Amino acid sequence: MKFKVAIVGRPNVGKSTLFNRLVGKRLALVDDLPGVTRDRRDGEARIGDIKFIVIDTAGLEEAKGDKLEARMRAQTDLAIEEADLCLLMVDGRAGIVPLDQHFADVMRAQNKPVVLLVNKCEGKQGDDGFYDAFGLGLGEPIGISAEHGEGMSDIYEAIRPFSDAFDELSEEDEEYDPEKPLRMAIVGRPNVGKSTLVNALLGEDRMLTGPEAGITRDAISVELEWQGKKIKLFDTAGMRKRAKVNEKLERLSVADSLRAIRFAEVVVLMVDATSPLEKQDIQIADLVVREGRGLIIGVNKWDLIEDRDALLRLMRERLEIALPQVKGLPLVMFSSLTGRGIDRIMPKVIEIHEKWNARVSTAALNKWLARATERHPPPAVSGRRISIRYMTQVKSRPPTFALFSSRADALPESYQRYLVNSIREQFDIPAVPIRLFTRQRKNPFAKS
């Protein structure tokens, strides 16, 4: 996934000329006649060391119905929704016209970052239009000449903060490929029935099992297929408290289990229903969440429990207190020995995997953000309010969001938790880790 930038503006302000300069080729037709560009076009762009996808769009016009202009406008709207950043371009020679003001209002309503470019500012011909552009209320404009290449360094400085945040958070992102096997690990304390569960899922005695603790020493991977979906399943060694791990072999086994967690996409943490959610179970669960994996709590030996409702309530309360960062963790009760309830595990694994790959469009995300901040505004810190500008999802696996605001470092953790929990509720993303990073743009008026 690459950083995407859309160039928007009314017709004939120089969007395609800038597009061609950014991609280094004459891909888009350029002419003095307005309305040459009708479809959106994208290309691989570069400014200095920043690489991104740039989208050229048709001129923004007020049009409705089934007219050609209305269909062109719909294509531009799609480009704006798809982009991570918009460059709104106006004509410095022509000055600011009512249509520029109208579309500046449209861009503000999108709750998406906008950099205002005043084109045709070579020499002093665009000075009046440049100063008038401050009245659009989109921050300090950048004077450029797309035809002559002037102002490219200023565009670089404006794009850099957004590109850096996107690249930093997307380093480990992978595009979801439904053809690839789903990587699933089964972890837990020794002797909770992990290998017995693997055998039950495979339908054969693939793993050595027995009443002795610690039979499994390596993280063993096996292939299985469930309803046409390929699964790569890792059976792991039991993980005891570090203080109790003395033998070198056991230390190596635990290290192997940790690697299996890091390579997995969904982890089933098996606990013993007769002694559920002990401190070691919680520590393993916390490790899985910190690694950003999808988590399911598998409660084995459920057939041995008499008061099941009471135990279920107790476990849910314990998880709410111990792991508040992952609301709605699924509990699957079963018996590896009898096989009862095992058929509920794989549907839940597939469901959590889909949540782990969840993506939310920037437009939907910022509509929610406007409502969330209106309902519960960020608190003032040291007597100064924090202005939240916009949010975008920079990666999935797990869902990761970047929030741009003023004084990002001062935004309280409690408010960040409020936003994360609200995202879970609004977009139905329970049980998987959600990461939120705060970023802020450099103040151009601050002393360096």
ChimeraX attribute file (.defattr): number of C-alpha atoms within 10 A of each C-alpha:
attribute: neighborCount
match mode: 1-to-1
recipient: residues
	/A:1	14
	/A:2	14
	/A:3	20
	/A:4	23
	/A:5	24
	/A:6	27
	/A:7	28
	/A:8	30
	/A:9	27
	/A:10	23
	/A:11	20
	/A:12	21
	/A:13	23
	/A:14	26
	/A:15	28
	/A:16	28
	/A:17	22
	/A:18	24
	/A:19	26
	/A:20	21
	/A:21	19
	/A:22	22
	/A:23	20
	/A:24	14
	/A:25	11
	/A:26	13
	/A:27	15
	/A:28	19
	/A:29	10
	/A:30	17
	/A:31	13
	/A:32	9
	/A:33	8
	/A:34	14
	/A:35	17
	/A:36	16
	/A:37	20
	/A:38	17
	/A:39	16
	/A:40	18
	/A:41	18
	/A:42	19
	/A:43	19
	/A:44	15
	/A:45	20
	/A:46	16
	/A:47	18
	/A:48	8
	/A:49	8
	/A:50	14
	/A:51	17
	/A:52	19
	/A:53	19
	/A:54	27
	/A:55	26
	/A:56	25
	/A:57	29
	/A:58	30
	/A:59	26
	/A:60	22
	/A:61	19
	/A:62	12
	/A:63	14
	/A:64	12
	/A:65	8
	/A:66	8
	/A:67	10
	/A:68	12
	/A:69	19
	/A:70	16
	/A:71	17
	/A:72	21
	/A:73	23
	/A:74	17
	/A:75	17
	/A:76	26
	/A:77	17
	/A:78	13
	/A:79	25
	/A:80	25
	/A:81	17
	/A:82	17
	/A:83	22
	/A:84	24
	/A:85	22
	/A:86	25
	/A:87	22
	/A:88	22
	/A:89	27
	/A:90	32
	/A:91	27
	/A:92	27
	/A:93	19
	/A:94	14
	/A:95	17
	/A:96	21
	/A:97	14
	/A:98	8
	/A:99	15
	/A:100	21
	/A:101	16
	/A:102	14
	/A:103	19
	/A:104	20
	/A:105	14
	/A:106	11
	/A:107	19
	/A:108	14
	/A:109	13
	/A:110	18
	/A:111	20
	/A:112	21
	/A:113	20
	/A:114	23
	/A:115	18
	/A:116	26
	/A:117	28
	/A:118	29
	/A:119	27
	/A:120	26
	/A:121	24
	/A:122	19
	/A:123	8
	/A:124	11
	/A:125	13
	/A:126	21
	/A:127	18
	/A:128	15
	/A:129	22
	/A:130	27
	/A:131	16
	/A:132	15
	/A:133	27
	/A:134	14
	/A:135	13
	/A:136	17
	/A:137	13
	/A:138	17
	/A:139	12
	/A:140	16
	/A:141	21
	/A:142	19
	/A:143	28
	/A:144	26
	/A:145	22
	/A:146	25
	/A:147	15
	/A:148	14
	/A:149	14
	/A:150	16
	/A:151	18
	/A:152	20
	/A:153	13
	/A:154	14
	/A:155	18
	/A:156	16
	/A:157	12
	/A:158	18
	/A:159	20
	/A:160	16
	/A:161	14
	/A:162	19
	/A:163	20
	/A:164	14
	/A:165	19
	/A:166	22
	/A:167	18
	/A:168	10
	/A:169	19
	/A:170	18
	/A:171	11
	/A:172	10
	/A:173	16
	/A:174	12
	/A:175	10
	/A:176	12
	/A:177	8
	/A:178	9
	/A:179	8
	/A:180	11
	/A:181	15
	/A:182	22
	/A:183	20
	/A:184	25
	/A:185	26
	/A:186	27
	/A:187	32
	/A:188	25
	/A:189	23
	/A:190	20
	/A:191	22
	/A:192	23
	/A:193	26
	/A:194	30
	/A:195	26
	/A:196	23
	/A:197	22
	/A:198	20
	/A:199	17
	/A:200	20
	/A:201	20
	/A:202	17
	/A:203	10
	/A:204	10
	/A:205	13
	/A:206	13
	/A:207	19
	/A:208	10
	/A:209	17
	/A:210	12
	/A:211	9
	/A:212	8
	/A:213	14
	/A:214	16
	/A:215	16
	/A:216	19
	/A:217	18
	/A:218	20
	/A:219	24
	/A:220	17
	/A:221	16
	/A:222	14
	/A:223	13
	/A:224	16
	/A:225	13
	/A:226	12
	/A:227	7
	/A:228	7
	/A:229	13
	/A:230	16
	/A:231	19
	/A:232	16
	/A:233	25
	/A:234	26
	/A:235	25
	/A:236	28
	/A:237	30
	/A:238	25
	/A:239	24
	/A:240	17
	/A:241	12
	/A:242	10
	/A:243	6
	/A:244	9
	/A:245	13
	/A:246	9
	/A:247	9
	/A:248	8
	/A:249	12
	/A:250	19
	/A:251	16
	/A:252	14
	/A:253	21
	/A:254	21
	/A:255	16
	/A:256	17
	/A:257	25
	/A:258	21
	/A:259	13
	/A:260	25
	/A:261	28
	/A:262	17
	/A:263	15
	/A:264	22
	/A:265	23
	/A:266	26
	/A:267	29
	/A:268	24
	/A:269	23
	/A:270	26
	/A:271	26
	/A:272	21
	/A:273	23
	/A:274	14
	/A:275	8
	/A:276	17
	/A:277	21
	/A:278	12
	/A:279	11
	/A:280	16
	/A:281	22
	/A:282	17
	/A:283	15
	/A:284	20
	/A:285	25
	/A:286	17
	/A:287	15
	/A:288	23
	/A:289	22
	/A:290	13
	/A:291	17
	/A:292	23
	/A:293	26
	/A:294	29
	/A:295	28
	/A:296	23
	/A:297	21
	/A:298	26
	/A:299	25
	/A:300	25
	/A:301	20
	/A:302	19
	/A:303	17
	/A:304	11
	/A:305	11
	/A:306	9
	/A:307	8
	/A:308	14
	/A:309	9
	/A:310	9
	/A:311	15
	/A:312	15
	/A:313	10
	/A:314	13
	/A:315	15
	/A:316	15
	/A:317	12
	/A:318	16
	/A:319	18
	/A:320	14
	/A:321	9
	/A:322	16
	/A:323	17
	/A:324	13
	/A:325	20
	/A:326	22
	/A:327	17
	/A:328	16
	/A:329	19
	/A:330	17
	/A:331	18
	/A:332	19
	/A:333	23
	/A:334	22
	/A:335	22
	/A:336	24
	/A:337	14
	/A:338	11
	/A:339	13
	/A:340	14
	/A:341	15
	/A:342	19
	/A:343	13
	/A:344	12
	/A:345	18
	/A:346	14
	/A:347	12
	/A:348	15
	/A:349	21
	/A:350	16
	/A:351	11
	/A:352	25
	/A:353	23
	/A:354	16
	/A:355	22
	/A:356	25
	/A:357	19
	/A:358	20
	/A:359	19
	/A:360	17
	/A:361	12
	/A:362	22
	/A:363	21
	/A:364	14
	/A:365	20
	/A:366	20
	/A:367	15
	/A:368	17
	/A:369	21
	/A:370	16
	/A:371	11
	/A:372	16
	/A:373	14
	/A:374	10
	/A:375	9
	/A:376	11
	/A:377	15
	/A:378	19
	/A:379	15
	/A:380	13
	/A:381	12
	/A:382	7
	/A:383	7
	/A:384	9
	/A:385	15
	/A:386	17
	/A:387	17
	/A:388	21
	/A:389	17
	/A:390	20
	/A:391	26
	/A:392	24
	/A:393	22
	/A:394	26
	/A:395	25
	/A:396	23
	/A:397	24
	/A:398	23
	/A:399	22
	/A:400	21
	/A:401	22
	/A:402	21
	/A:403	20
	/A:404	22
	/A:405	19
	/A:406	18
	/A:407	17
	/A:408	17
	/A:409	11
	/A:410	15
	/A:411	20
	/A:412	13
	/A:413	10
	/A:414	10
	/A:415	15
	/A:416	17
	/A:417	15
	/A:418	13
	/A:419	18
	/A:420	20
	/A:421	18
	/A:422	16
	/A:423	19
	/A:424	18
	/A:425	12
	/A:426	11
	/A:427	15
	/A:428	11
	/A:429	25
	/A:430	20
	/A:431	21
	/A:432	30
	/A:433	26
	/A:434	23
	/A:435	19
	/A:436	20
	/A:437	15
	/A:438	19
	/A:439	19
	/A:440	18
	/A:441	15
	/A:442	11
	/A:443	9
	/A:444	9
	/A:445	6
	/A:446	6
	/A:447	5
	/A:448	5
